């Protein structure tokens, strides 16, 4: 079991990274969704649903998405079935992690309903991140931005201010995961902050769930170089509202 996941699988069955990370991003999304059910009615002029100008609810071609994020070179539908992990990485990190590392070497790409940007986008100045963006047709439905938790204290105030992440869903809560190399359970701790009312895309009326998660633990920093990006901003599509900014949205 991997400690992170995107909210929905990409259409390409060969994408081992996507399949390995489904479970845990879904968990964060479900928790944020429960809060929305009990929230007071939201306004369309709520917190934004965008990151770097790309918003949940936007209709974008893949090339438009990459241009907005400043990515000049990327691949469309690369044949990831040809990507092979090295035997040394498989011995050291396990097969799934080694395959993830091999996919990173592909660089930014879009495959099926997913775009994956392992480098080239900073969550704040000089703080690297990597992104996964999910589409339904040509509509952006999920944005995940991951960064190293050593920058949490530096990054989180900006996230709280922009997205209104003022409610703790969990604070340093025990979280049991499995070390892929020896299959032993490992207890870590995670903090999840969220906006109870969610956010809105003023252009389309789309609503979104907003949360950020930090995982605290050392074993994956040793066993899995990729998973050192253990702090995550999630922006997830909820529904489309037929209303304009400053107008109350119906539930």
N, C-alpha and C positions, 0 to 999 in steps of 0.2 A: 504494500500500500504506500503510495507516494503522498507527501504532506501537502501538496497543493494541487489545484485542478482548475480547469476552465469550466464555464457553466454548461456548455454543450459540446459534443464531439464534432470535430470537423468531418466532412463527408468522406474524406479519403481514409480507407481502412488501413493503409500502410503507415499512418502517422502514429507511431508508438508513443510519442510525447503526449499527444492529445488524449489517447486512451488512458495513459497512466495518471493523468491529473484531473479526471472528471470529478471524482467523489468529493474532494475537499472544497473546491470552489462552490459546488452546489450547496454544501453545508452552510457556508457563509451567506449565500444568497437566500436560503430558506429562513435563516435567523432574521435577516433584514426584512424579508417579506412578512414575517409574523408581526414585526413592529409596525409595518405599514397598516395592517388590518386594524390595529388599535389606535392609530394616530388620529388626530383631529383633521378635519377636511383641509386639504392643501390648496395652495394658490398656484396658478401657472407661473407666477413670478417668484417661484421658490428657488432653492439652490440650483445651480446649473448642472446639466448632465454631460458636460464636455470635458475633454482633456486635450490641451493644446489645440483647441478649435475644432476637434472632432467630437461630435455629440451623439449619444444614443438617440435613435429616432431619425437621424440624418439619412438621406438617400445619397449614396456615394458610389462611384465606380472605384475599383481598387486603385487605379492610377491616381485618382483624385485624393484618396485617403493618404497614399504615400506622399504626394506633393504637399498636403497640409501638414504632415509631420516632418517635412524636410528630408525625406529619404529619396535620394536621386537614383540609386541603383538597387534593384530588387528583381526577383524572379516571379513569374506567374506560372502556377501549376508545374513546379519542378517534379521530376520523377524521383520522389524520396525513397522508392523501393530500391533504388540503386545505391542509397547511402548505407554504408556499412561501418559499424563500430569496430575498434581495434581489439584484438585479443587481450592486450595489456590493460585497456580500460575496463573490459568486461571482468577480468580477474580482480581488478582493484575496486571497482565501483558496483559491479553487478550489471546484468544485460540491459535493463531498462535505462539506467543512468548513462551507461556507455552509448546507447542509441541516441539519447537526448543530446549528449555531447557531440555526436556525429552530425545530428541535425543542425546544431548551432553553426557548424562550419558551412552550411548552405547559405547562411546570411539571411537578410530580410526576404520574405517570400509570401505569396498568397496561394493557398491551396484549397479548392472547394469553397466552403463558406467561412474560412478562417484566414486571417493575415497574421504573420508572426514576425516580430521585429526584435531580434535579440540584442541589437546595439544601434546607436545612432540617435536615440531620443533620451534627453535628460529630464528627470522629474523635477529637479531644480538645477540651477547652474552648477556644473561640474559634478553632479550626482547622477551617475548612469542608471538606466533602468532598462528592462525589456518588456515588450508589450505583446498581448494577444488580443485581437479584435475579431468578433464574431458577427456574421451577417445572417439575415433571413432575407433571401433574395438580394436586393441592393440596399436594404435598410440595416444600419448598424444597430445591433441589439445588445452587445456586451463588450465592455472595455476592461481589460485587466492590465494594471501597471505594477510591475514588481521591482523592488529595490532592496539594497542591503539594509538590514535593520540597525546597523551601526549609525545610520543617518536618521533614525526615527525621530529623535528629539529635535533635529534640525528641520525635517520635512513636515512632521505632523502639524505644527501650528499653521502652516500655510494651507494644509488640507482642511483643517478644522474651520479656518476662516472662509475659504472658498465654498466648501460643500456643507457647512453647518454640522459637522460630525461632533455633536455635543453630548451623545449618550453612550455610556459604556454598556455593551452587550455582555462582554466578558472582560475581566481585568486580571491578568496573570493567572488564568485558570489552567489547571492541569489538563494535558492533552496527550493521549497515548497514541504513538505511531509505531511503525515497524522499520527497523534498520534493514534495508534491502540486502546488505552484504552477509549478515548472519541470521536474519529473520527473527531477531529478538525484539521484544517490545521495549520501547523507550518512552519515558515520560518527559514531555516538554511543557512549556507554558505559552499561552497565547492571550493577546489582548485584542478585542474587537471594538471599534468605535463606529457609530452610525448616525445618520440623520433620520429621526423617527418618521418625519413627514415625507421623506424622499425628495427628489428634485424634478425639474421640468425643463423640457426643450421649448423655449419660447417661440421658435419658428414653426414647430410641427405640433405642439401640444402634447408630445410624448412624455410620459412619466418614467422615472427611473428610481431604482434603489441605490443608495450610496453608503459604502462602508469601507473601512480600512482595517487591516489585520496585521498584527506583528506576532511572529513566532520566535520564542526565545529557546535556544538550545544549541549545543556545540557539535553534536555528533555528525550532523549533515554537513557542517562546514569542513569537517575532516573527510567524510566519506563521499561527498557529492558537491563538486565545485559549482554546479548550476544552482543548487538549492540554497546557496549562500544568499540569494535574493529572496529573503524570507519575510519581507514586509510587502503588503499588497494593497493597492487601491482598486476596488471593484465598483464599476458603474454598470448597472444591469437594467435592461428594458422591462417595463411593467405593462403599460398599455397606452393607447392613443386617446387623448382627450380632445374633444371638439371645442376648444376655447382659446382665447387670446391672453396675452400677458395682462396681469392685474384683474383677471376675471376668475371667479371661483369655479373650480372644476367639480363636476359631479362625480360621485363615487362609482 
